Amino acid sequence: MTTTQLGRPVGASGEQTRARIINAAMRCVAEKGYSKATIRSIACMAGMTSASLYNYFPNRSALMEAAIAARADIALPRLHRAAQHSGGTIDRIEAVLDESGKLMHEYPDLAAFEWAIRAEGASLKTTETGEVQFLELRQIIEGIVDDGFRRGELSKDADAQAAVEVLYALLYGLTELAASASPRTYHTTLEASKRLIRGTLFDHEAGPNR
């Protein structure tokens, strides 16, 4: 006779329940902050008991490490694929921005979780995991800019490294905005960022207001 593990919905696999716990941990940290995201509060958000949660994660530290790793597993493969978009440098940068927007829409707790973790990063043993994610994001941007530089798509007097830094700062800032602003504000700003990169945000022929 098969018994259903307490806290696991009928028909759900262990991996599905584990993913549900990780998603609950992200949401709990995003809403309450890292220090206040207790096993009890996370279990409550996951719709299970603390005892059931411990069947999947031995302690809070292990759960948080899994949540931080899952954050990178969710975002980085999709951003890497977006960076391979056909077209020129601007098209590929825009594809990465669009994919970032989709991620923020599909995983509304992702950015707030990221910033809650980073806000207390000095006290976390898992800080390096977060730094790896942002390092990979920088590498994605570097790959796009380097290809564009080789194809002559950057202006002759442009500094490729400076271009990487400004694009990285833009993506980094948009992630922070997603964690603190309304979805409408975030997506409006994302669209303005794309227009800025394409050079269409400002009317260059218009004179100063008088």
C-alpha positions as CSV (number, residue, x, y, z in Angstrom):
1,M,0.0,0.0,0.0
2,T,1.4,3.4,-1.0
3,T,1.0,6.3,1.4
4,T,1.1,9.9,0.4
5,Q,3.8,12.0,2.1
6,L,2.3,14.8,4.2
7,G,2.7,18.1,2.4
8,R,2.8,16.5,-1.1
9,P,-0.3,16.9,-3.2
10,V,-1.8,13.7,-4.6
11,G,-0.1,12.9,-7.9
12,A,2.9,15.2,-7.3
13,S,6.4,13.9,-7.6
14,G,9.1,14.6,-5.1
15,E,10.8,17.0,-7.6
16,Q,7.6,18.9,-8.1
17,T,7.2,19.3,-4.3
18,R,10.8,20.3,-4.0
19,A,10.3,23.0,-6.7
20,R,7.1,24.2,-4.9
21,I,9.2,24.6,-1.7
22,I,11.9,26.5,-3.6
23,N,9.3,28.8,-5.2
24,A,7.8,29.4,-1.8
25,A,11.2,30.3,-0.4
26,M,11.8,32.8,-3.1
27,R,8.4,34.4,-2.5
28,C,8.8,34.5,1.2
29,V,12.2,36.1,1.0
30,A,10.9,38.6,-1.6
31,E,8.0,39.6,0.7
32,K,9.5,39.4,4.2
33,G,13.3,39.7,3.7
34,Y,15.9,37.1,4.1
35,S,16.2,37.2,7.9
36,K,12.4,36.9,8.4
37,A,11.9,34.0,5.9
38,T,11.7,31.2,8.5
39,I,11.2,27.5,7.7
40,R,7.7,27.9,9.3
41,S,6.7,30.8,7.1
42,I,8.1,29.2,4.0
43,A,6.3,25.9,4.7
44,C,3.1,27.9,5.2
45,M,3.5,29.5,1.8
46,A,4.2,26.1,0.3
47,G,1.0,24.7,1.9
48,M,2.7,22.1,4.1
49,T,4.0,21.6,7.6
50,S,7.6,22.4,8.7
51,A,8.1,18.7,9.4
52,S,7.2,17.9,5.8
53,L,9.5,20.5,4.5
54,Y,12.4,19.0,6.4
55,N,11.9,15.8,4.4
56,Y,13.2,17.7,1.4
57,F,15.8,20.1,3.0
58,P,17.7,19.4,6.2
59,N,17.9,23.0,7.3
60,R,17.2,26.6,6.2
61,S,20.7,27.1,4.9
62,A,20.3,24.2,2.5
63,L,17.0,25.5,1.3
64,M,18.3,29.0,0.7
65,E,21.3,27.6,-1.2
66,A,18.9,25.6,-3.4
67,A,16.8,28.7,-4.0
68,I,19.8,30.8,-5.0
69,A,21.0,28.1,-7.4
70,A,17.5,27.8,-8.9
71,R,17.4,31.5,-9.6
72,A,20.5,31.2,-11.8
73,D,19.1,27.9,-13.4
74,I,16.0,29.8,-14.3
75,A,17.5,32.9,-15.8
76,L,20.9,32.2,-17.3
77,P,20.1,29.6,-19.9
78,R,17.3,31.8,-21.3
79,L,19.5,34.9,-21.4
80,H,22.3,32.9,-23.1
81,R,19.8,31.7,-25.8
82,A,18.5,35.3,-26.2
83,A,22.1,36.5,-26.8
84,Q,22.3,34.2,-29.8
85,H,19.5,36.0,-31.5
86,S,20.1,36.6,-35.2
87,G,20.8,40.2,-36.4
88,G,23.3,42.8,-35.3
89,T,24.5,44.0,-31.9
90,I,21.5,46.1,-31.2
91,D,19.1,43.3,-32.1
92,R,20.9,40.9,-29.8
93,I,21.0,43.4,-26.9
94,E,17.3,44.0,-27.4
95,A,16.6,40.3,-27.4
96,V,18.4,40.0,-24.0
97,L,16.3,42.9,-22.7
98,D,13.1,41.3,-24.0
99,E,14.0,37.9,-22.3
100,S,14.7,39.7,-19.1
101,G,11.3,41.3,-19.3
102,K,9.6,37.9,-19.9
103,L,11.5,36.5,-16.9
104,M,10.3,39.3,-14.6
105,H,6.7,38.7,-15.9
106,E,6.8,34.9,-15.5
107,Y,8.7,35.0,-12.1
108,P,7.5,38.1,-10.3
109,D,9.3,37.2,-7.1
110,L,12.7,36.7,-8.9
111,A,14.0,40.2,-8.8
112,A,12.8,41.0,-5.3
113,F,14.4,37.7,-4.1
114,E,17.6,38.7,-5.8
115,W,17.8,42.0,-4.1
116,A,16.8,40.8,-0.7
117,I,19.6,38.3,-0.9
118,R,22.1,40.8,-2.0
119,A,21.0,43.3,0.7
120,E,22.1,40.8,3.3
121,G,24.9,39.4,1.2
122,A,27.7,40.3,3.6
123,S,26.2,37.9,6.2
124,L,25.5,35.0,3.8
125,K,27.7,32.1,2.9
126,T,25.9,31.9,-0.5
127,T,27.0,35.4,-1.7
128,E,29.5,33.8,-4.2
129,T,26.6,32.0,-6.0
130,G,25.0,35.4,-6.7
131,E,28.3,36.9,-7.9
132,V,28.7,34.0,-10.3
133,Q,25.3,34.8,-11.8
134,F,26.1,38.5,-12.4
135,L,29.6,37.5,-13.7
136,E,27.8,35.3,-16.3
137,L,25.5,38.2,-17.2
138,R,28.5,40.4,-17.8
139,Q,30.0,37.7,-20.0
140,I,26.9,37.5,-22.0
141,I,27.1,41.2,-22.7
142,E,30.8,41.0,-23.4
143,G,30.2,38.3,-26.1
144,I,27.6,40.5,-27.9
145,V,29.8,43.6,-27.7
146,D,32.9,41.8,-28.8
147,D,31.1,40.3,-31.8
148,G,29.8,43.7,-32.7
149,F,33.3,45.2,-32.4
150,R,34.8,42.6,-34.7
151,R,32.0,43.3,-37.3
152,G,32.6,47.0,-37.1
153,E,29.2,47.8,-35.6
154,L,30.6,50.1,-32.9
155,S,31.7,53.6,-33.8
156,K,35.4,54.0,-34.5
157,D,36.0,56.0,-31.3
158,A,34.0,53.7,-29.1
159,D,35.6,51.9,-26.1
160,A,34.3,48.3,-26.2
161,Q,34.8,47.8,-22.4
162,A,33.0,51.0,-21.6
163,A,30.1,49.7,-23.8
164,V,30.0,46.5,-21.8
165,E,30.0,48.4,-18.5
166,V,27.1,50.7,-19.5
167,L,25.0,47.8,-20.8
168,Y,25.7,45.8,-17.7
169,A,24.7,48.8,-15.5
170,L,21.5,49.1,-17.5
171,L,20.5,45.4,-17.0
172,Y,21.6,45.5,-13.4
173,G,19.6,48.6,-12.8
174,L,16.5,47.2,-14.5
175,T,16.7,44.2,-12.3
176,E,16.8,46.4,-9.2
177,L,13.8,48.4,-10.6
178,A,11.8,45.2,-11.1
179,A,12.3,44.4,-7.4
180,S,11.0,47.8,-6.2
181,A,8.7,49.3,-8.8
182,S,5.3,48.2,-10.2
183,P,5.3,45.9,-13.2
184,R,3.9,48.7,-15.3
185,T,6.8,51.0,-14.4
186,Y,9.3,48.3,-15.0
187,H,8.0,47.3,-18.4
188,T,7.6,51.0,-19.5
189,T,11.2,51.6,-18.5
190,L,12.4,48.5,-20.3
191,E,10.8,49.7,-23.5
192,A,12.4,53.1,-23.0
193,S,15.7,51.4,-22.5
194,K,15.4,49.6,-25.9
195,R,14.6,52.9,-27.6
196,L,17.6,54.5,-25.9
197,I,19.9,51.8,-27.3
198,R,18.4,52.2,-30.8
199,G,18.8,56.0,-30.5
200,T,15.1,56.8,-30.9
201,L,14.2,57.8,-27.3
202,F,15.1,61.5,-28.0
203,D,14.3,63.7,-31.0
204,H,17.7,64.8,-32.1
205,E,16.2,67.3,-34.5
206,A,14.2,69.1,-31.9
207,G,15.6,72.2,-30.4
208,P,15.7,73.1,-26.6
209,N,12.4,74.1,-25.0
210,R,12.0,77.8,-25.0
